[in-house]
């Protein structure tokens, strides 16, 4: 698949000379017709040296993990990286996530800000990136998050805001993002959550609400989600929950471990198990 491979300097590729931190890069030229097929399988765990993937002289993947960044370089912009498909900024020291420079990166599909020190983030700054499919904000220090701006991003498939400090969350954005396949809200401090906006998320396969402070949860909005495979509710404060809505879908597994479940609730879960669902409690 590769045309060439070799070490280059930042000024050899359009856009990289604008970066505030000079780095040596490993260059991989991909045939144009292979880019989409390869990208569909692209994982975020790039090798330490695989800093960039380019196509026809333009950067399409920029990997700036573990570089000690304290902010998002303003030079990562549409002017300098018009063809950018994936931006990986994980495992840095970013506290203030200013995303406004990314507005011009209209082809961006994946944005990864995992493992930083982010406390606040304004998603209105990327509300025009309608090709975005993956938004990764896990392992930060976010306490409040307004997801409404991303309701415009109808191609979103994967949202991960797990391992933060969020206590309340509005999911209204999901009524527009009907192609959502994975939503990870685990390891926060959420005590109440309305799942109604998810009722139109017909492609949803994974829903993770584990390790929160949920005591009650109405699962009826999930009754129409025929593609839902895994539901994680473990490590909450749930005693009883109506699982009848789950009887209507082809659920593969449900996790309810580490909850103070009543005996009656456990009996109901056995019925779910008899229906072929892998039940963990």
C-alpha positions as CSV (number, residue, x, y, z in Angstrom):
1,X,0.0,0.0,0.0
2,X,2.9,2.4,0.6
3,X,4.6,4.3,-2.1
4,X,7.5,5.4,0.0
5,X,8.9,5.4,3.5
6,X,11.5,7.7,5.1
7,X,12.3,10.2,7.7
8,X,11.5,13.8,6.8
9,X,11.5,17.2,8.4
10,X,8.5,19.3,9.1
11,X,9.1,21.7,6.3
12,X,8.9,18.9,3.7
13,X,5.1,18.6,4.0
14,X,2.5,21.3,3.4
15,X,1.2,22.5,6.7
16,X,3.8,21.0,9.0
17,X,6.2,24.0,8.8
18,X,3.5,26.0,10.7
19,X,3.6,23.8,13.8
20,X,5.0,25.4,16.9
21,X,7.1,22.4,17.8
22,X,9.7,21.0,15.4
23,X,9.6,17.2,15.1
24,X,11.0,14.5,12.9
25,X,8.3,12.6,11.2
26,X,7.8,9.2,9.6
27,X,6.3,9.6,6.2
28,X,3.9,7.2,4.6
29,X,2.5,8.0,1.2
30,X,-0.8,6.1,0.6
31,X,-2.3,5.6,-2.8
32,X,-5.4,7.9,-3.1
33,X,-7.7,5.0,-3.9
34,X,-6.6,3.2,-0.8
35,X,-7.0,6.1,1.7
36,X,-10.7,5.6,2.5
37,X,-10.4,1.9,2.8
38,X,-7.4,2.1,5.1
39,X,-8.8,4.9,7.1
40,X,-12.0,3.0,7.9
41,X,-9.8,0.6,9.9
42,X,-7.5,3.2,11.3
43,X,-6.9,2.9,15.1
44,X,-5.8,5.6,17.5
45,X,-2.9,3.6,18.9
46,X,-0.3,4.9,16.4
47,X,3.3,3.9,17.0
48,X,5.5,6.5,18.7
49,X,7.3,7.4,15.5
50,X,4.2,7.4,13.2
51,X,3.5,11.1,13.5
52,X,1.9,11.7,10.2
53,X,0.2,10.0,7.2
54,X,0.0,12.0,4.0
55,X,-1.7,11.8,0.7
56,X,-0.6,13.8,-2.4
57,X,1.5,16.1,-0.3
58,X,-1.3,16.9,2.2
59,X,-1.4,15.7,5.8
60,X,-4.5,13.5,6.4
61,X,-3.5,12.1,9.8
62,X,-1.6,14.2,12.4
63,X,-0.5,12.4,15.6
64,X,0.8,14.7,18.3
65,X,0.4,12.5,21.4
66,X,2.9,12.7,24.3
67,X,4.5,15.9,23.2
68,X,4.0,17.9,26.4
69,X,1.5,20.3,24.8
70,X,-0.3,22.6,27.2
71,X,-2.7,23.9,24.5
72,X,-3.9,23.1,21.0
73,X,-1.5,24.7,18.6
74,X,-3.4,27.5,16.7
75,X,-1.4,26.6,13.6
76,X,-3.5,23.4,13.3
77,X,-6.0,25.2,11.1
78,X,-7.9,24.8,7.9
79,X,-5.5,27.1,6.2
80,X,-2.6,24.8,7.0
81,X,-4.3,21.4,7.2
82,X,-7.3,21.6,4.8
83,X,-7.2,17.9,4.1
84,X,-6.8,16.7,7.7
85,X,-8.9,13.6,8.5
86,X,-7.7,12.7,12.0
87,X,-6.1,14.7,14.8
88,X,-4.7,12.9,17.8
89,X,-3.6,15.0,20.8
90,X,-3.9,12.4,23.5
91,X,-1.6,12.1,26.5
92,X,-0.5,15.8,26.6
93,X,-1.0,18.4,29.4
94,X,-3.7,20.5,27.7
95,X,-5.9,22.3,30.2
96,X,-7.7,24.8,28.0
97,X,-9.0,23.2,24.9
98,X,-9.5,26.0,22.4
99,X,-10.9,24.4,19.3
100,X,-11.7,27.5,17.2
101,X,-8.7,27.0,14.9
102,X,-10.1,23.7,13.8
103,X,-13.2,25.3,12.2
104,X,-11.5,25.3,8.8
105,X,-10.6,21.6,9.0
106,X,-13.9,20.7,7.5
107,X,-12.8,17.2,6.4
108,X,-11.9,16.2,10.0
109,X,-13.4,12.8,10.9
110,X,-11.6,11.9,14.2
111,X,-10.6,14.2,17.1
112,X,-8.9,12.6,20.0
113,X,-8.1,14.6,23.2
114,X,-7.8,11.6,25.5
115,X,-5.7,11.8,28.7
116,X,-5.2,15.5,29.1
117,X,-6.0,18.0,31.9
118,X,-9.1,19.6,30.2
119,X,-11.6,21.1,32.6
120,X,-13.7,23.1,30.2
121,X,-14.3,22.7,26.5
122,X,-16.6,24.7,24.2
123,X,-18.0,22.4,21.4
124,X,-19.6,25.4,19.6
125,X,-16.1,25.9,18.2
126,X,-16.4,22.8,16.1
127,X,-20.1,22.8,15.4
128,X,-19.5,23.1,11.7
129,X,-17.3,19.9,11.4
130,X,-20.1,17.9,9.9
131,X,-17.9,15.1,8.7
132,X,-16.7,14.3,12.3
133,X,-17.4,10.7,13.2
134,X,-15.3,10.2,16.4
135,X,-15.1,12.6,19.4
136,X,-12.8,11.3,22.1
137,X,-12.7,13.3,25.4
138,X,-12.1,10.5,27.9
139,X,-9.7,10.7,30.9
140,X,-9.9,14.5,31.5
141,X,-11.2,16.7,34.3
142,X,-14.4,18.0,32.7
143,X,-17.1,18.8,35.1
144,X,-19.7,20.4,32.8
145,X,-20.3,19.7,29.2
146,X,-22.9,21.1,26.8
147,X,-23.4,18.6,24.0
148,X,-26.1,20.5,22.2
149,X,-23.6,22.1,19.6
150,X,-22.7,18.7,18.2
151,X,-26.4,18.0,17.3
152,X,-25.4,19.6,14.0
153,X,-22.8,16.8,13.5
154,X,-25.1,14.2,12.0
155,X,-22.2,11.8,11.0
156,X,-21.1,11.3,14.6
157,X,-20.7,7.6,15.3
158,X,-18.5,7.4,18.4
159,X,-18.6,9.7,21.4
160,X,-16.4,8.9,24.5
161,X,-16.6,11.3,27.5
162,X,-15.9,8.6,30.1
163,X,-13.5,9.1,33.0
164,X,-14.4,12.8,33.7
165,X,-16.2,14.5,36.6
166,X,-19.6,15.2,35.0
167,X,-22.5,15.1,37.3
168,X,-25.4,15.9,34.9
169,X,-25.7,15.6,31.2
170,X,-28.4,16.4,28.5
171,X,-28.5,14.0,25.6
172,X,-30.8,16.0,23.4
173,X,-28.1,16.2,20.8
174,X,-28.7,12.5,20.0
175,X,-32.1,13.1,18.5
176,X,-30.2,14.4,15.5
177,X,-27.2,12.1,15.4
178,X,-29.1,9.1,14.3
179,X,-26.0,7.2,13.1
180,X,-24.5,7.1,16.6
181,X,-23.1,3.6,17.3
182,X,-21.2,4.0,20.6
183,X,-21.7,6.3,23.6
184,X,-19.4,6.0,26.5
185,X,-20.4,8.0,29.6
186,X,-18.9,5.7,32.2
187,X,-16.8,6.7,35.2
188,X,-18.4,10.1,35.8
189,X,-20.7,11.3,38.7
190,X,-24.0,11.2,36.8
191,X,-27.0,10.6,39.2
192,X,-29.9,11.1,36.8
193,X,-30.1,10.7,33.0
194,X,-32.9,10.9,30.5
195,X,-32.4,8.4,27.7
196,X,-35.4,9.6,25.6
197,X,-33.2,11.4,23.0
198,X,-31.6,8.0,22.2
199,X,-34.9,6.5,21.0
200,X,-34.0,7.5,17.4
201,X,-30.4,6.3,17.6
202,X,-31.2,3.1,15.6
203,X,-27.5,2.3,14.9
204,X,-26.5,2.4,18.6
205,X,-24.6,-0.8,19.5
206,X,-22.7,0.1,22.7
207,X,-24.0,2.2,25.6
208,X,-21.8,2.4,28.7
209,X,-23.2,4.1,31.8
210,X,-21.1,2.2,34.3
211,X,-19.4,3.6,37.4
212,X,-21.8,6.6,37.9
213,X,-24.3,7.4,40.7
214,X,-27.4,6.2,39.0
215,X,-30.2,5.0,41.2
216,X,-33.1,5.0,38.7
217,X,-33.1,4.8,35.0
218,X,-36.0,4.5,32.5
219,X,-34.9,2.0,29.8
220,X,-38.1,2.3,27.7
221,X,-36.4,4.6,25.1
222,X,-34.1,1.7,24.3
223,X,-37.0,-0.6,23.2
224,X,-36.7,0.6,19.6
225,X,-32.9,0.2,19.4
226,X,-32.8,-3.2,17.5
227,X,-29.0,-2.9,17.0
228,X,-28.1,-2.4,20.7
229,X,-25.7,-5.2,21.7
230,X,-24.1,-4.1,25.0
231,X,-25.5,-2.2,27.9
232,X,-23.2,-1.4,30.9
233,X,-24.9,-0.3,34.1
234,X,-22.5,-1.8,36.6
235,X,-21.1,0.0,39.6
236,X,-24.0,2.3,40.2
237,X,-26.6,2.5,43.0
238,X,-29.4,0.6,41.2
239,X,-31.7,-1.5,43.3
240,X,-34.5,-2.2,40.8
241,X,-35.0,-1.3,37.2
242,X,-37.6,-2.2,34.6
243,X,-35.9,-4.4,32.1
244,X,-39.0,-5.3,30.0
245,X,-38.0,-2.8,27.3
246,X,-34.9,-4.9,26.7
247,X,-37.0,-8.0,25.9
248,X,-38.0,-6.3,22.6
249,X,-34.5,-6.1,21.2
250,X,-31.7,-8.5,20.3
251,X,-29.4,-7.5,23.3
252,X,-26.3,-9.6,23.6
253,X,-25.2,-8.5,27.1
254,X,-26.1,-6.4,30.1
255,X,-23.8,-5.6,33.0
256,X,-25.2,-4.8,36.5
257,X,-22.4,-5.9,38.7
258,X,-21.7,-3.9,41.9
259,X,-25.2,-2.6,42.3
260,X,-27.4,-3.1,45.4
261,X,-29.9,-5.2,43.5
262,X,-33.0,-6.6,45.3
263,X,-33.9,-10.3,45.2
264,X,-36.9,-9.4,43.0
265,X,-34.6,-7.6,40.5
266,X,-32.3,-10.6,40.4
267,X,-35.3,-12.8,39.5
268,X,-36.2,-10.5,36.7
269,X,-32.6,-10.7,35.4
270,X,-32.8,-14.5,35.3
271,X,-35.8,-14.2,32.9
272,X,-33.7,-12.0,30.7
273,X,-31.0,-14.6,30.8
274,X,-33.5,-17.3,29.8
275,X,-34.3,-15.1,26.8
276,X,-30.7,-15.6,25.6
277,X,-29.1,-12.4,27.0
278,X,-25.7,-12.6,28.7
279,X,-26.5,-11.2,32.1
280,X,-23.8,-10.1,34.6
281,X,-24.8,-9.2,38.1
